[in-house]
């Protein structure tokens, strides 16, 4: 006789074999529930080493994942481990390798800078100068003329250029918020590409001859394009470099062996500086396209000049989509650090905060643990509403703001580093060009960077390390600041020569004849600014990444970019003084202030290297504590999932046993011993 019973479900009557099907049903349900719970937690067990596989985070110090700059199976290095104190002192230091596909990712920066400089270097002439004789598009027909279009003032041109700079470096504060809250970084990069395409369509419309014929309409469309292009820059600039740097897997120095068997230390800071150098190389490689764009404006018209960056942007989608699968790009946190920062600052500035600053307890006060102890009745950052920010945000904000104070020195550096582009362009326009567009000569800046970045990275710095000289960030930045100040001193000398030799004397800017001084002298000025950036800017990018907590890297990068926006505001303030015969004084003034800022930086941050080492050590402790807390929370959630599964299985067992009991009482009591052991025991107990 077959030992079976039936149970009803929503589809009717289902036949279940009591010996086999009940046991299988219990096993299947248990496995299914456990798999569902574990899948929801995105955790599984690696069968090769017994370790938990989970999505990698930048806080995992020894983590090596597929999409890295540097992997454990790298052909040049093997066996990574933390160096001993003795090894830190004695072993040779070297840098990691850059994965080939990351060079393609640098093409995004190449395109964005080609677009930005291709437009910004055209704005001065497009807005300030009139159309050349016989031209409707800005094309030059007569030797010695410069391309132009709208015939507006130098002050209007400088204000327009500074507006582009301000928007482009202010909007990253907004895009970094959306990146933290809603979008992955690769998504932001793709959005930046499409916005850039739209911006250049607007620039082309502004440069069409029929639109140039109406200067106000052309300027309006041009300004709309500037606004849109600024959002393109804002989507790309704060996201690209952190994405590239995060591909490096090691959070500290590691010891490894080369293929020749030599033990070396992979220096994390030097590796990140190396990556940053090549990132900066791509910036200026994109800037060099400005040469071709400048000649296109001169020989073909402005609409052709604005078409070239559009064509470059059109290539990028075919690069980004294949690369996306190779790039480690974590999901957005869903919470913005900016929200938490505003909350804790609101608490920090409550009451007598000046006294807390003097007592050095300013950052202790807003900690939730301190507040709950000092004010037991308080339930949140708002006194009458519950809800606290994470306690770690207090320390992260303290470190972040400390780094941001350091960034303020770059406001003046940016002014010396071609920050007053219209001033330099005006100097070039007053000199003999010999057929060279005056808005092309500034490309000696990126040309110098393209030369000096490989020279410094491959020759100068390794040679210095070999003889025991370590160019720390402090000295790199000081050297960069002083070199930029020297460049503006050269500008003052050249401007005085122009005033001395111009047929119009101290009013050379509005003179119909050029001073008999070759334009090529300004190449010295631009080359010096390029060298200054190789020292100061690359170090700043690396420091911005190193000093920023893991959850704030995009935000800190946006804050660093914001210094350029502040420099633009200073440029707008200085604009009224940029008139003949005061231009030499303007050059001298920014030279003196720039040099003063250089020494002020060196004095204030004399112990920068030690400060960074302490911050990184504290950051590692916090990362370790957070990792341990996350693992503990994960175990608790797993236990809860298992307990929930057991509860659900017990409920189903009770239901099946009750059904078995009803069928047994209908006449199959003799077959009870043939039921599965679990059901048999339960039914027997109920009888």
C-alpha positions in Angstrom: 0.0 0.0 0.0 1.3 3.4 -0.9 1.9 5.6 2.1 0.6 9.0 1.0 -1.7 11.8 1.9 -3.0 14.8 0.1 -2.9 18.5 0.8 -4.9 21.4 -0.6 -3.4 24.4 -2.2 -4.7 27.3 -4.3 -4.4 25.2 -7.4 -6.4 22.2 -6.1 -5.3 18.9 -4.7 -1.6 17.9 -4.8 -0.4 14.4 -4.2 2.5 14.0 -1.8 4.4 10.8 -1.0 4.9 10.6 2.7 8.2 8.7 2.7 10.1 10.8 0.2 8.3 14.0 -0.8 7.9 15.3 2.8 11.6 15.0 3.5 12.5 16.5 0.2 10.0 19.3 0.7 11.6 20.2 4.1 15.1 20.1 2.6 14.2 22.1 -0.5 12.4 24.8 1.6 15.3 25.1 4.0 17.9 25.4 1.2 15.7 27.9 -0.7 15.2 30.1 2.4 18.9 30.1 3.3 20.0 30.8 -0.3 17.5 33.7 -0.5 18.7 35.2 2.8 22.4 34.9 2.0 21.8 36.2 -1.5 20.2 39.3 -0.1 23.3 40.0 2.0 25.5 39.5 -1.1 27.8 37.2 0.7 29.1 33.7 -0.3 31.9 31.4 0.7 34.9 31.2 -1.5 35.7 27.5 -1.9 39.3 28.1 -2.7 40.5 29.7 0.5 37.4 29.8 2.8 37.3 33.6 2.9 34.2 35.6 2.5 33.7 37.1 -0.9 32.2 40.5 -0.9 32.3 43.7 -2.9 35.7 45.2 -2.5 36.0 48.5 -0.8 38.8 51.0 -0.8 39.3 50.4 2.9 40.5 46.8 2.4 44.2 47.3 2.7 45.3 43.9 1.3 42.5 43.5 -1.2 43.4 42.6 -4.7 40.7 42.5 -7.3 40.6 42.1 -11.0 40.2 45.7 -12.1 43.4 47.1 -10.5 46.4 49.0 -11.7 48.5 46.3 -10.1 47.7 42.7 -9.4 49.2 39.8 -7.5 49.8 37.9 -10.7 51.6 40.9 -12.3 54.4 39.8 -14.5 56.9 42.1 -12.7 56.1 41.6 -9.0 55.0 38.9 -6.7 54.2 38.1 -3.0 53.0 41.4 -1.5 53.3 41.9 2.2 53.7 44.7 4.7 57.3 45.8 5.2 59.1 45.6 8.5 60.6 48.7 10.1 64.1 47.5 9.0 62.9 47.0 5.4 61.4 50.4 5.3 64.8 51.9 6.0 66.9 49.6 3.7 65.0 48.4 0.7 64.9 50.3 -2.6 61.6 52.0 -3.3 59.8 51.7 -6.6 56.4 52.3 -8.1 53.6 50.1 -9.4 52.6 49.6 -13.1 49.6 51.2 -14.8 47.2 48.8 -16.4 46.9 49.4 -20.2 43.2 50.1 -20.2 43.5 53.0 -17.8 45.4 54.9 -20.5 42.3 54.8 -22.6 40.3 56.2 -19.6 42.7 59.1 -19.7 41.3 59.9 -23.1 38.3 61.3 -21.3 40.5 63.9 -19.7 42.2 64.5 -23.0 38.9 65.3 -24.7 37.6 67.4 -21.8 40.7 69.6 -21.7 40.8 69.8 -25.5 37.3 71.2 -25.3 37.9 73.5 -22.4 41.1 75.1 -23.7 39.8 75.1 -27.3 36.9 77.3 -26.2 38.5 79.4 -23.4 41.5 80.4 -25.6 39.1 81.5 -28.4 36.9 83.5 -26.1 39.3 86.4 -25.7 39.6 87.2 -29.4 36.1 86.1 -30.2 34.6 88.6 -27.8 37.2 91.4 -27.7 38.3 91.8 -31.4 36.3 92.8 -34.4 35.9 90.6 -37.5 39.0 90.8 -39.8 38.7 92.7 -43.0 36.4 91.0 -45.4 35.5 88.2 -43.0 32.1 87.0 -41.8 33.3 84.0 -39.7 36.5 85.3 -38.1 38.7 83.9 -40.8 41.8 86.0 -41.4 42.5 87.2 -45.0 45.2 89.8 -44.3 48.6 88.9 -42.8 49.3 90.5 -39.4 45.6 90.5 -38.3 44.2 88.4 -35.5 40.9 86.5 -35.7 37.9 88.2 -34.0 34.2 88.4 -34.1 32.1 90.5 -31.7 34.2 93.6 -31.2 33.5 94.0 -27.4 36.0 95.2 -24.8 38.9 93.6 -23.0 37.0 93.8 -19.8 34.0 92.0 -21.3 36.3 89.3 -22.7 38.1 88.8 -19.3 34.8 88.7 -17.4 33.4 86.1 -19.9 36.5 83.9 -19.6 36.4 84.1 -15.8 32.7 83.2 -15.9 33.6 80.0 -17.7 36.4 79.3 -15.2 34.1 80.0 -12.2 31.2 77.9 -13.4 33.5 75.0 -14.5 35.2 74.8 -11.1 32.2 75.7 -8.9 29.7 73.2 -10.3 31.8 70.2 -9.2 30.5 70.8 -5.7 27.0 70.0 -7.0 28.0 67.1 -9.2 30.0 65.5 -6.3 26.8 65.6 -4.2 24.9 63.7 -6.9 27.7 61.3 -7.4 27.6 60.4 -3.6 23.9 60.2 -3.6 22.6 58.7 -6.8 25.1 58.0 -9.6 28.3 55.9 -10.1 31.3 57.8 -11.3 31.3 56.1 -14.6 27.7 57.2 -15.1 28.8 60.8 -14.3 31.6 60.5 -16.9 29.2 59.4 -19.6 26.9 62.2 -18.7 29.7 64.7 -19.0 30.5 63.4 -22.5 26.9 63.9 -23.8 26.7 67.4 -22.1 30.0 68.3 -23.9 28.5 67.4 -27.2 25.5 69.6 -26.6 27.8 72.5 -25.5 29.8 72.4 -28.7 26.7 72.4 -30.8 25.8 75.7 -29.1 29.3 77.1 -29.8 29.0 76.2 -33.5 25.6 78.0 -33.7 27.2 81.1 -32.0 30.0 81.1 -34.6 27.8 80.8 -37.7 28.3 83.9 -39.9 24.6 84.8 -39.8 24.6 84.8 -36.0 27.9 86.7 -35.7 26.3 89.4 -37.7 24.1 90.0 -34.6 26.7 90.4 -31.8 24.3 90.4 -28.9 22.5 87.2 -30.1 25.9 85.5 -30.8 27.2 86.5 -27.3 24.0 85.1 -25.7 24.3 81.7 -27.5 28.1 81.7 -26.6 27.3 82.3 -23.0 24.7 79.5 -23.0 27.4 77.2 -24.4 29.8 78.3 -21.7 27.2 77.4 -19.0 26.5 74.0 -20.5 30.3 73.3 -21.0 30.8 74.1 -17.3 28.5 71.2 -16.4 30.5 68.9 -18.7 33.7 69.8 -16.8 31.9 69.4 -13.5 30.8 65.9 -14.3 34.2 64.8 -15.4 36.8 66.6 -13.4 36.0 65.5 -9.8 35.2 61.9 -10.8 37.9 60.9 -13.2 41.1 61.0 -11.1 39.6 59.4 -8.0 38.3 56.6 -10.2 41.7 56.0 -11.7 43.6 56.2 -8.3 41.1 53.8 -6.6 42.2 51.1 -9.1 45.4 50.8 -7.1 44.7 48.0 -4.6 47.3 48.6 -1.8 46.4 51.0 1.0 50.0 51.1 2.3 53.5 50.4 1.2 54.2 46.7 0.5 57.3 44.5 0.0 57.6 42.4 -3.1 60.1 40.8 -5.4 61.0 41.7 -8.9 61.4 39.1 -11.6 65.2 39.2 -10.9 64.6 38.3 -7.3 65.3 41.7 -5.7 63.2 42.7 -2.8 61.8 46.2 -3.2 59.1 48.4 -1.6 56.2 49.5 -3.7 55.8 53.0 -2.4 52.1 53.9 -2.4 52.5 57.7 -2.3 55.1 57.6 -5.2 52.8 55.3 -7.2 49.9 57.6 -6.8 52.1 60.6 -7.7 53.2 58.7 -10.8 49.6 58.1 -11.8 48.7 61.7 -11.1 51.7 62.8 -13.3 50.4 60.9 -16.2 46.9 62.2 -15.6 48.3 65.7 -15.8 50.2 64.6 -18.9 46.8 63.7 -20.5 45.4 67.1 -19.4 48.1 69.0 -21.3 48.1 66.6 -24.2 44.5 67.6 -24.7 45.5 71.3 -24.3 47.9 71.0 -27.2 45.0 70.4 -29.6 44.5 74.1 -29.0 47.2 74.8 -31.5 45.2 73.1 -34.3 42.0 74.7 -33.1 43.7 78.2 -33.1 44.9 77.8 -36.6 41.5 76.6 -37.6 39.9 79.7 -36.3 42.4 81.8 -38.1 42.4 80.0 -41.4 38.8 78.6 -41.6 36.6 80.5 -39.1 35.4 80.0 -35.6 32.7 77.5 -36.4 35.4 75.0 -37.7 37.4 75.6 -34.5 34.5 74.7 -32.3 33.7 71.6 -34.5 37.1 69.9 -33.7 36.3 69.3 -29.9 32.9 68.1 -30.9 34.4 65.4 -33.1 36.7 64.3 -30.3 33.8 64.0 -27.9 31.9 61.9 -30.4 34.6 59.2 -30.2 34.4 58.8 -26.4 31.2 56.7 -26.1 32.9 54.0 -28.1 35.7 54.0 -25.5 33.7 54.3 -22.3 31.2 51.5 -22.8 33.8 48.7 -23.4 36.0 50.0 -20.5 33.1 50.1 -18.0 33.3 46.4 -17.2 37.0 46.6 -16.3 36.7 49.5 -13.9 36.1 49.1 -10.2 33.3 51.5 -9.7 31.4 51.1 -6.4 27.8 52.0 -6.0 27.0 55.4 -4.6 26.6 55.5 -0.9 23.1 56.9 -1.1 24.0 59.5 1.5 26.0 62.6 0.9 28.8 63.6 3.1 27.8 67.2 2.5 24.5 66.6 4.3 26.3 65.1 7.3 28.9 67.9 7.3 26.3 70.6 7.4 24.5 68.8 10.3 27.6 68.4 12.4 28.8 72.0 11.7 25.4 73.1 12.9 26.0 71.3 16.2 29.7 72.4 16.4 28.8 76.1 16.2 26.1 75.9 18.8 26.6 77.9 22.0 30.0 79.3 23.0 32.0 77.6 20.2 34.8 80.2 20.5 35.5 78.9 23.9 35.6 75.3 22.6 38.1 76.4 19.9 40.4 77.9 22.6 40.0 74.8 24.8 40.7 72.5 21.7 37.4 70.7 22.2 35.7 72.1 19.2 35.6 68.7 17.4 34.8 66.7 20.5 31.6 68.6 21.1 29.6 67.5 18.0 30.4 63.8 18.4 27.1 61.9 19.0 28.6 59.9 21.9 29.7 63.1 23.6 26.3 64.8 23.0 24.3 61.9 24.4 26.4 61.9 27.5 26.5 65.7 28.0 22.8 66.2 27.0 20.9 62.9 27.8 17.6 64.4 26.8 18.8 65.2 23.3 17.8 62.7 20.6 19.5 64.1 17.5 21.5 66.8 15.8 18.3 68.8 15.9 17.4 69.3 19.5 13.8 68.3 19.3 13.9 65.6 16.5 15.6 62.2 16.6 18.5 61.3 14.2 22.3 61.5 14.4 25.0 61.5 11.8 27.7 58.7 12.0 30.3 59.5 14.6 33.1 58.9 12.2 31.9 61.8 10.1 33.2 64.1 12.8 36.8 62.9 12.4 36.5 62.7 8.6 35.3 66.3 8.5 38.1 67.5 10.7 40.7 65.9 8.4 38.9 67.2 5.3 38.7 70.8 6.4 42.3 70.7 7.5 43.2 69.7 3.9 40.9 72.4 2.5 42.8 75.1 4.4 45.9 73.9 2.6 44.0 74.3 -0.7 43.4 78.0 -0.1 47.1 78.7 -1.1 46.2 77.6 -4.6 43.9 80.5 -5.0 46.8 82.8 -5.5 48.9 80.2 -7.3 46.2 79.9 -9.9 46.3 83.7 -10.5 50.1 83.4 -11.2 49.6 80.3 -13.2 47.9 82.0 -16.2 44.9 82.8 -14.1 44.6 86.2 -15.8 44.4 84.7 -19.3 43.1 87.9 -20.8 46.1 89.8 -19.4 48.6 87.4 -21.0 46.6 87.3 -24.2 46.6 91.1 -24.4 50.4 91.1 -23.9 50.8 88.7 -26.9 48.4 90.7 -29.1 50.6 93.8 -28.6 53.7 92.1 -30.0 54.8 91.2 -33.5 53.2 87.9 -34.4 54.8 87.1 -37.8 51.7 85.1 -38.8 51.4 83.2 -35.5 47.9 83.5 -33.8 48.3 85.3 -30.6 46.0 82.9 -28.8 48.1 79.9 -29.8 51.4 80.9 -28.3 50.1 80.0 -24.8 50.3 76.4 -25.8 53.9 76.5 -24.7 52.4 75.9 -21.3 51.1 72.4 -22.1 54.1 71.7 -24.4 56.4 72.4 -21.4 54.3 70.1 -19.2 54.3 67.3 -21.8 58.1 67.6 -21.8 58.7 68.0 -18.1 56.3 65.3 -16.7 58.1 62.4 -18.3 61.5 64.0 -17.6 60.6 64.5 -13.9 59.0 61.0 -13.5 61.5 59.0 -15.5 64.8 60.8 -14.9 64.9 63.6 -12.4 63.0 62.1 -9.4 64.6 58.6 -9.8 68.0 60.2 -9.9 67.2 62.2 -6.8 66.1 59.1 -4.9 69.2 57.3 -6.0 71.4 60.0 -4.4 69.2 60.1 -1.3 67.2 63.3 -2.1 63.5 62.9 -1.5 61.3 65.5 -3.1 58.5 65.5 -0.6 55.2 67.3 -1.5 56.1 70.2 0.7 59.2 71.1 -1.4 57.5 70.3 -4.7 54.6 72.7 -3.9 57.0 75.5 -2.7 59.1 75.1 -5.9 56.0 75.3 -8.0 54.7 78.4 -6.3 58.0 80.2 -6.7 58.3 79.2 -10.4 54.8 80.6 -11.1 55.8 83.9 -9.4 58.9 84.0 -11.5 56.8 83.6 -14.6 54.7 86.7 -13.7 58.0 88.7 -13.1 58.9 87.8 -16.7 55.5 89.0 -17.8 56.2 92.4 -16.0 59.5 92.7 -17.9 57.9 91.9 -21.3 55.0 94.3 -20.7 57.5 97.1 -19.8 59.4 96.4 -23.1 56.1 96.6 -25.0 55.3 100.0 -23.4 58.8 101.2 -24.2 58.9 100.2 -27.8 55.2 100.5 -28.9 54.4 103.4 -31.2 51.6 104.2 -28.8 53.8 104.1 -25.7 51.9 103.2 -22.5 48.7 102.6 -24.5 49.9 99.7 -26.5 46.8 97.6 -26.0 44.6 99.7 -28.2 47.3 100.6 -30.7 46.8 99.8 -34.4 50.5 98.9 -34.7 52.4 96.1 -32.8 55.5 96.7 -30.8 58.6 95.5 -32.6 59.2 92.7 -30.2 58.7 89.1 -31.3 55.8 87.2 -29.8 58.1 84.2 -29.1 59.5 85.9 -26.0 56.2 85.0 -24.2 57.1 81.4 -24.7 59.5 81.8 -21.7 56.5 82.9 -19.5 54.3 80.0 -20.6 57.1 77.4 -20.2 57.7 78.6 -16.6 54.0 78.3 -15.7 54.0 74.8 -17.2 57.0 73.8 -15.1 55.4 75.2 -12.0 52.3 73.1 -12.6 54.4 69.9 -12.8 55.6 70.6 -9.3 52.6 72.2 -7.6 49.5 70.8 -9.3 50.4 67.1 -9.5 51.4 67.1 -5.8 48.1 68.8 -4.9 46.0 66.2 -6.8 47.8 63.4 -5.0 47.5 65.1 -1.6 43.8 65.7 -2.2 43.3 62.0 -2.7 45.6 60.8 0.1 44.3 63.2 2.8 40.7 62.7 2.0 38.7 60.0 3.9 37.4 57.2 1.7 33.9 58.5 1.7 34.9 62.1 0.8 37.4 61.7 -2.1 35.1 63.0 -4.8 34.0 65.9 -2.5 37.6 66.8 -1.6 38.5 66.8 -5.2 35.6 69.1 -5.9 36.7 71.4 -3.1 40.2 71.6 -4.6 38.8 72.4 -8.0 36.7 75.1 -6.3 39.9 77.1 -5.6 40.1 77.8 -9.3 36.6 79.3 -9.1 37.8 81.5 -6.2 40.7 82.5 -8.4 38.3 83.5 -11.1 36.4 85.7 -8.7 39.7 87.4 -7.9 40.4 87.8 -11.6 37.0 89.5 -12.0 37.9 91.8 -9.1 41.3 92.6 -10.7 39.7 93.2 -14.2 39.1 96.9 -13.7 42.8 97.5 -13.1 43.7 95.7 -16.3 43.9 98.8 -18.5 46.8 100.8 -19.9 49.0 102.1 -18.5 48.7 100.0 -15.3 49.4 96.5 -16.7 53.1 96.4 -15.5 51.8 97.2 -12.0 49.3 94.3 -12.2 52.1 91.9 -13.2 54.4 93.1 -10.4 51.6 93.0 -7.8 50.6 89.3 -8.5 54.4 88.4 -8.5 55.0 89.8 -5.0 51.8 88.3 -3.6 52.5 84.9 -5.2 56.0 84.8 -3.7 54.6 85.8 -0.3 52.1 82.9 -0.5 54.9 80.5 -1.3 56.8 81.3 1.8 53.6 81.4 3.8 52.8 77.9 2.7 56.3 76.7 3.6 56.1 78.2 7.0 52.6 76.9 7.9 53.1 73.4 6.4 56.7 72.7 7.4 55.6 69.5 9.0 53.2 68.5 6.2 54.8 65.1 5.6 54.5 64.2 9.3 50.9 65.4 9.5 50.0 63.3 6.5 51.6 60.2 8.0 49.7 60.7 11.3 46.4 61.2 9.3 47.0 58.1 7.3 47.7 56.1 10.4 44.6 57.3 12.1 42.6 56.7 8.9 43.8 53.1 8.9 42.7 52.6 12.5 39.3 54.0 11.7 39.0 51.8 8.5 40.0 48.7 10.6 37.4 49.5 13.3 34.7 50.1 10.6 35.6 46.9 8.8 35.4 44.9 12.1 32.0 46.6 12.9 30.7 45.7 9.4 31.8 42.1 9.8 30.1 41.9 13.2 26.9 43.4 11.8 27.1 40.9 8.9 27.3 38.0 11.3 24.4 39.3 13.3 22.3 39.6 10.1 23.3 36.1 9.0 22.2 34.7 12.4 19.0 36.6 12.2 18.4 35.2 8.7 19.1 31.6 9.9 16.8 32.1 12.9 14.1 33.5 10.6 14.5 30.5 8.3 14.2 28.1 11.2 11.0 29.8 12.4 9.5 29.6 8.9 10.4 26.0 8.6 8.9 25.1 12.0 5.7 26.8 11.0 5.5 24.8 7.8 6.4 21.6 9.7 3.5 22.2 12.0 1.1 22.7 9.1 2.3 19.5 7.3 2.1 17.5 10.6 -1.5 18.8 11.2 -2.5 17.7 7.7 -0.8 14.4 8.2 -2.7 13.9 11.5 -6.1 14.6 9.8 -5.4 12.1 7.1 -4.1 9.5 9.6 -7.3 9.7 11.6 -9.3 9.0 8.4 -8.0 5.4 8.4 -4.4 5.3 7.7 -3.2 5.1 11.3 -1.5 1.7 10.6 0.8 3.4 8.1 2.1 5.9 10.5 5.4 4.1 11.0 6.1 4.5 7.2 6.0 8.3 7.3 9.2 10.3 7.4 10.8 10.4 10.8 10.1 14.1 11.4 6.4 13.9 10.5 6.0 10.6 12.3 7.5 11.9 15.5 5.3 15.0 15.4 2.1 13.1 14.7 2.9 10.5 17.3 3.4 13.3 19.9 0.0 14.8 19.0 -1.7 11.5 19.3 
